[in-house]
């Protein structure tokens, strides 16, 4: 629930260029454990602008020592700084430095020894999204070409068809990392790309688009929604625990859910509702419940307030609350409501909960 508010607040602050407010939002994110360090920042030198150039300027023996020292965690940091390399390429740095950077990157992409191949594959997988960002931002190569030359060739290293809710792994990590970069940097190429995706890739594309961070893209881009609609009309996936985004987009695009699909979505909603709180994060319960609620037209925030008033009961319903706010967020993106209206409804809901706490 708070994550949705943070996304809305961040978007608002970015539009206003309100730097102090953005810093506050970032602080809250760290407090919530959304940073890699779970509340602890990385050492300052890992984020320094001149970190990569300084590292590359070392003698080979010193460089190898720094790279293998677990205390510095430089092996973890190097792929992240692929973004820094892309930025450096566009800056006024010397050509010699650019050639050093490119040569250094080449050693990871085209390793020589078996050990280098193993290290390169692990590093590439660990920070695949950063690598794709470098490829996309550092050239004019099309999203289709990146998919064919940089993403799909990696599938052979990972077991197909095996997925987990609590983390992205294997093919899913590669595909979703690619989509997050392309959605952020090559939006205009998405409509043409959708027709080229296999069914599993398309399913993962829907899952990324349904997250609060990327939901605005299909909402605000008619060409993308048209392409998704055309694909959904011919799309008949196996119904399972990963089908929530499929149901969501069919409802969002006014495509009818079959009796079988609606029944499966409803049963899935009940199943997610019964998840133990300790399993919510691991099973992605909040977002799945929100998507299934929207698909089955349940748990709108205003209806939750009205039903509480009518029944006189005030049991806590965190998943229902998140689902209601998610639907409000979607309405906000569609310009069908305002953040002030959402706040008024939410505060009415919160007051009911506070009243319930006093009664107990």
Protein Blocks (a to p, Z undefined) as FASTA:
>chain_A
ZZmmmmmmmmmmmmnopaklmmmmmmmmmmnopafnoopacdfklmpmklmmmmmmpcfk
lmmmmmmmmklommmmmmmmmmmmmmmmmmmbdfklmmmmmmmmmmmmmcfblmlmmmmm
mmmmmmmmmmmmmmmmmpcbdfklmmmmmmmmmmmmpcehiacfkbcehjllmmmmmmmm
mmmmmmmlmmmmmmmpcfklmmmmmmmmmpmklmmmmmmmmklmmmmmmmmmmgccdddf
klmmmmmmmmmnopacdfklmmmmmmmmmmmmmpcfklmmmnommmmmmmmmmmnopaif
klmmmmmmmnopacdcfklmmmmmmmmmmmmmnopacfklmmmmmmmmmmmmmmmmmmZZ
